[in-house]
Amino acid sequence: MTLADTGLLLHGYAIFLRAGAFFFMLPIFGRPVPVLVRVAAAVFMAAFLAPLTDMDPSLAMPDHLIGLAGLTLREVFIGFILGYSVQIVFYLCQVAGRLLSMQIGLMQSNLFNPMMGEQSTVLGTGMTMLTMVLVFTLNVHYMILHAFVRSLDLLPAGASFGAGTFAESVVRGIGNIFLLAVQMAAPLIAVNFIVTLSFAILGRAVPNMNVLVLSFGVRIIVGFFVLILIFAVLVQFLLGAINETPERMLQYLPIR
């Protein structure tokens, strides 16, 4: 085997690791998708992109296993970062759904969320499914794959990287999850406050009234009514987060 063939093989191996970690974290290729399918997708990406992308000049076959392990860990880490950038949208659905359910009074009604592989609130699971539909309807999955290919140009497979502003970008992204979730749930938080305050005053005025039972039913009815009114606004928040996903993937790359 020639030196060029060895370099191309190592280049393909690095792309395979990055793609494998990326597909492992991607909710679209989550637990419902067999591991064999995810591995086959990573192999296809490596075989297709290795001849089309530029090889890092510093990429060479390591002299010992420690160097190969370092290359493996670097590429797996980059793949996890790219997949995490996509998962932020679905984490937003989870947090916003939990806040909305808390205000309406549906915290005890949980469903299994197949995309996240865990129990979630009814609204959180519904928003996750809605996000998945929007991703495929708007062809954002193509842009996500294009951003992955673009990452090989900005940070070639096997190249060393520095921390840079990576940690700051990740922390800012996590903070934006809670900020957007609170903004999405703000109307219901306000309505829940008004309902609670009204029944607190009513409880003082009519001591014999069972305020707890009555307020629970009113909170659910009013909450669902307000949720229907602000549904279009919630979709706009989700569309904004979905459309920012490809750009976010490239922003989180730990480029020097």
KELUM-857823 format. One line per 8 residues: number of its first residue (from 1); their letters; for each residue x, z, y of C-alpha. Coordinates in Angstrom, 2 decimals, always signed. Example, Ala and Ser with C-alpha at 12.3 -4.5 7.8 and 13.67 -1.06 7.14 Angstrom:
<sites>
1 = AS = +12.30:+7.80:-4.50 | +13.67:+7.14:-1.06
</sites>
This chain:
<sites>
1 = MTLADTGL = +0.00:+0.00:+0.00 | +1.42:-0.97:+3.39 | +1.78:+1.33:+6.36 | -1.02:-0.51:+8.20 | -3.36:-0.04:+5.24 | -2.48:+3.65:+5.10 | -3.21:+4.06:+8.80 | -6.54:+2.25:+8.47
9 = LLHGYAIF = -7.45:+4.40:+5.48 | -6.63:+7.58:+7.41 | -8.59:+6.25:+10.39 | -11.61:+5.65:+8.17 | -11.23:+9.10:+6.63 | -11.31:+10.69:+10.09 | -14.42:+8.72:+11.05 | -16.07:+9.72:+7.77
17 = LRAGAFFF = -15.47:+13.40:+8.53 | -16.83:+13.10:+12.05 | -19.89:+11.14:+10.90 | -20.50:+13.48:+7.97 | -20.51:+16.59:+10.17 | -22.66:+14.74:+12.72 | -25.29:+13.77:+10.14 | -25.20:+17.27:+8.67
25 = MLPIFGRP = -26.16:+18.75:+12.05 | -28.59:+16.00:+13.03 | -32.20:+17.23:+12.61 | -33.28:+13.73:+11.54 | -30.95:+14.09:+8.54 | -31.81:+17.73:+7.97 | -32.70:+19.55:+4.78 | -35.49:+17.12:+3.73
33 = VPVLVRVA = -32.85:+14.38:+3.37 | -30.72:+14.66:+0.17 | -27.03:+15.38:+0.61 | -26.16:+12.16:-1.23 | -28.02:+10.13:+1.41 | -26.15:+11.86:+4.22 | -22.81:+11.27:+2.52 | -23.70:+7.61:+1.96
41 = AAVFMAAF = -24.60:+7.24:+5.65 | -21.23:+8.76:+6.64 | -19.39:+6.41:+4.26 | -21.23:+3.43:+5.73 | -20.34:+4.50:+9.28 | -16.69:+4.90:+8.32 | -16.50:+1.53:+6.54 | -18.29:-0.25:+9.38
49 = LAPLTDMD = -16.54:+1.37:+12.35 | -12.98:+1.74:+11.05 | -12.08:-1.98:+11.55 | -13.98:-2.17:+14.87 | -12.59:+0.87:+16.69 | -9.10:+1.40:+18.02 | -6.83:+3.67:+16.04 | -5.15:+6.53:+17.86
57 = PSLAMPDH = -1.42:+5.74:+18.26 | -0.48:+9.28:+17.24 | -2.48:+9.08:+14.00 | -0.10:+9.12:+11.02 | -0.21:+10.31:+7.46 | +0.73:+14.03:+7.50 | +3.78:+15.13:+5.56 | +1.99:+18.14:+4.04
65 = LIGLAGLT = -1.49:+19.45:+3.37 | -1.52:+21.66:+6.47 | -1.47:+18.61:+8.72 | -4.26:+16.97:+6.72 | -6.29:+20.18:+6.91 | -5.80:+20.25:+10.69 | -7.05:+16.67:+10.96 | -10.05:+17.53:+8.81
73 = LREVFIGF = -10.97:+20.57:+10.87 | -10.63:+18.67:+14.15 | -12.92:+15.85:+13.10 | -15.48:+18.17:+11.52 | -15.51:+20.18:+14.74 | -16.11:+17.04:+16.83 | -18.93:+16.01:+14.50 | -20.54:+19.43:+14.80
81 = ILGYSVQI = -20.34:+19.24:+18.59 | -22.03:+15.82:+18.63 | -24.75:+17.02:+16.26 | -25.25:+20.22:+18.25 | -25.74:+18.12:+21.40 | -28.70:+16.44:+19.71 | -30.07:+19.70:+18.29 | -30.34:+21.19:+21.77
89 = VFYLCQVA = -33.63:+19.31:+22.27 | -35.08:+20.84:+19.11 | -33.80:+24.31:+20.05 | -35.67:+23.81:+23.32 | -38.85:+23.14:+21.32 | -38.29:+26.32:+19.32 | -37.73:+28.56:+22.35 | -40.53:+26.99:+24.42
97 = GRLLSMQI = -42.92:+27.15:+21.46 | -42.12:+30.82:+20.94 | -42.71:+31.62:+24.62 | -45.97:+29.66:+24.69 | -47.20:+31.32:+21.48 | -46.32:+34.73:+22.87 | -48.45:+34.14:+25.95 | -51.41:+32.75:+24.01
105 = GLMQSNLF = -51.24:+35.36:+21.24 | -50.23:+33.18:+18.29 | -46.95:+34.87:+17.39 | -48.24:+35.88:+13.94 | -49.27:+32.34:+12.93 | -46.02:+30.79:+11.71 | -45.38:+27.57:+9.82 | -42.36:+26.22:+7.97
113 = NPMMGEQS = -40.52:+23.79:+10.21 | -38.93:+21.15:+7.94 | -36.74:+19.77:+10.74 | -35.10:+23.12:+11.43 | -35.38:+24.48:+7.90 | -36.92:+27.81:+8.93 | -40.18:+29.52:+9.83 | -41.39:+28.71:+13.31
121 = TVLGTGMT = -44.43:+29.22:+15.48 | -47.28:+26.73:+15.30 | -46.56:+25.40:+18.77 | -42.81:+25.26:+18.12 | -43.33:+23.24:+14.94 | -45.80:+20.94:+16.71 | -43.41:+20.33:+19.60 | -40.60:+19.61:+17.14
129 = MLTMVLVF = -42.70:+16.99:+15.38 | -43.73:+15.52:+18.73 | -40.09:+15.30:+19.79 | -39.20:+13.52:+16.56 | -41.99:+10.99:+17.17 | -40.83:+10.42:+20.76 | -37.23:+9.90:+19.64 | -38.19:+7.07:+17.29
137 = TLNVHYMI = -40.93:+5.64:+19.54 | -38.57:+5.34:+22.53 | -35.69:+4.09:+20.33 | -33.53:+7.00:+21.44 | -32.05:+7.14:+17.92 | -30.29:+3.86:+18.67 | -28.79:+5.35:+21.83 | -27.70:+8.42:+19.86
145 = LHAFVRSL = -25.85:+6.23:+17.36 | -24.35:+4.25:+20.24 | -23.15:+7.50:+21.83 | -21.49:+8.40:+18.53 | -19.66:+5.06:+18.51 | -18.74:+5.60:+22.16 | -17.23:+8.97:+21.25 | -14.68:+7.10:+19.11
153 = DLLPAGAS = -13.52:+5.27:+22.24 | -13.39:+8.35:+24.46 | -11.85:+10.56:+21.78 | -10.38:+8.42:+18.98 | -10.64:+9.68:+15.44 | -7.72:+11.90:+14.54 | -6.62:+12.42:+18.15 | -5.76:+15.89:+19.38
161 = FGAGTFAE = -7.90:+17.37:+22.10 | -7.91:+20.19:+24.60 | -10.52:+22.71:+25.56 | -10.93:+21.42:+29.13 | -14.45:+22.04:+30.42 | -15.88:+22.00:+26.90 | -16.76:+25.70:+26.75 | -18.30:+25.61:+30.20
169 = SVVRGIGN = -20.45:+22.58:+29.28 | -21.69:+24.23:+26.08 | -22.57:+27.48:+27.86 | -24.36:+25.52:+30.58 | -26.31:+23.61:+27.92 | -27.40:+26.84:+26.23 | -28.49:+28.24:+29.58 | -30.51:+25.11:+30.30
177 = IFLLAVQM = -32.43:+25.66:+27.05 | -33.81:+28.97:+28.29 | -34.32:+27.64:+31.82 | -36.38:+24.64:+30.67 | -38.28:+26.77:+28.14 | -39.30:+29.26:+30.85 | -40.29:+26.40:+33.16 | -42.45:+24.89:+30.43
185 = AAPLIAVN = -44.13:+28.23:+29.72 | -44.43:+29.27:+33.40 | -48.12:+28.29:+33.83 | -49.14:+30.25:+30.74 | -47.01:+33.21:+31.81 | -48.83:+33.25:+35.14 | -52.26:+32.93:+33.50 | -51.42:+35.66:+30.98
193 = FIVTLSFA = -50.38:+37.94:+33.84 | -53.68:+37.31:+35.65 | -55.72:+37.93:+32.48 | -53.82:+41.14:+31.70 | -54.17:+42.40:+35.28 | -57.89:+41.58:+35.33 | -58.59:+43.47:+32.11 | -56.45:+46.38:+33.29
201 = ILGRAVPN = -58.65:+46.70:+36.38 | -61.78:+46.17:+34.28 | -60.64:+48.88:+31.86 | -60.33:+51.34:+34.69 | -63.75:+50.36:+36.05 | -65.51:+50.47:+32.66 | -63.72:+53.09:+30.50 | -66.04:+52.57:+27.50
209 = MNVLVLSF = -65.12:+48.87:+27.16 | -62.73:+47.87:+24.36 | -60.30:+46.04:+26.63 | -57.74:+45.29:+23.92 | -60.10:+43.33:+21.66 | -61.79:+41.47:+24.51 | -58.53:+40.54:+26.23 | -57.12:+39.13:+22.98
217 = GVRIIVGF = -59.97:+36.61:+22.62 | -59.99:+35.69:+26.31 | -56.21:+35.20:+26.29 | -56.45:+32.72:+23.40 | -59.33:+30.73:+24.95 | -57.81:+30.59:+28.44 | -54.35:+29.90:+27.01 | -55.51:+26.89:+25.00
225 = FVLILIFA = -57.44:+25.57:+28.00 | -54.36:+25.79:+30.23 | -52.18:+24.33:+27.45 | -54.42:+21.25:+27.33 | -54.19:+20.89:+31.11 | -50.38:+21.07:+31.20 | -49.77:+19.02:+28.04 | -48.67:+15.99:+30.05
233 = VLVQFLLG = -46.19:+18.16:+31.96 | -44.74:+19.52:+28.71 | -44.26:+15.96:+27.44 | -42.42:+15.08:+30.66 | -40.03:+17.98:+30.11 | -39.42:+16.83:+26.54 | -38.88:+13.22:+27.65 | -36.30:+14.34:+30.19
241 = AINETPER = -34.40:+16.38:+27.59 | -34.61:+13.54:+25.03 | -33.34:+10.87:+27.43 | -30.39:+13.06:+28.41 | -29.26:+13.48:+24.79 | -26.83:+10.51:+24.55 | -25.16:+11.46:+27.82 | -24.98:+15.10:+26.73
249 = MLQYLPIR = -23.20:+14.11:+23.53 | -20.38:+12.54:+25.52 | -20.25:+15.35:+28.09 | -19.63:+17.94:+25.37 | -16.60:+16.13:+23.95 | -13.49:+18.30:+24.35 | -11.47:+15.61:+26.14 | -8.27:+16.62:+27.84
</sites>
